[in-house]
Amino acid sequence: MAVTGIGGVFFRAKDPAALSLWYQTHLGIGLEEHGLWNQGAGPTVFMPFPDDTDYFAGDKQWMINLRVDALDALVQALRASGIEVTTNPEWDTPETGRFARINDPEENAVELWEPPQ
């Protein structure tokens, strides 16, 4: 018997309804009833980081990484919506894929990941 996948991501929010709407509008997450999201098959990285990591903000306990299939198009749409997107060519490698970062309205880091083809 083994775990077959992530069943949910739960976190506190100052305004859960507004934050849910933001994720629905800009990333297409939780469009179904009760926030359900049927994801596409693919890899999921589950990795604790050292307490002193600088990979994401030191005052946050978590950062979500979302797998995407068309990073350039998503980055363009997010920027067109006024969302600041950070990219860095040094983050991208043929072995790991391509990355971009945004923050949701409550300043939670969201990493967008296009796995290698």
ZITAKA-V937199 format. One line per field, one symbol per residue. psi: psi as a letter, one per 40 degrees, with the letter a starting at -180 (. if undefined). Layout:
psi = ???
//
This chain:
psi = hiieiheihhiiidgdddddddddddefhfeihfeihhiiiaihhhhiiideiedihdeieihihhhiegddddddddddeehhhhihdddhidddaiiiiihieefhhhhhhhii.
//
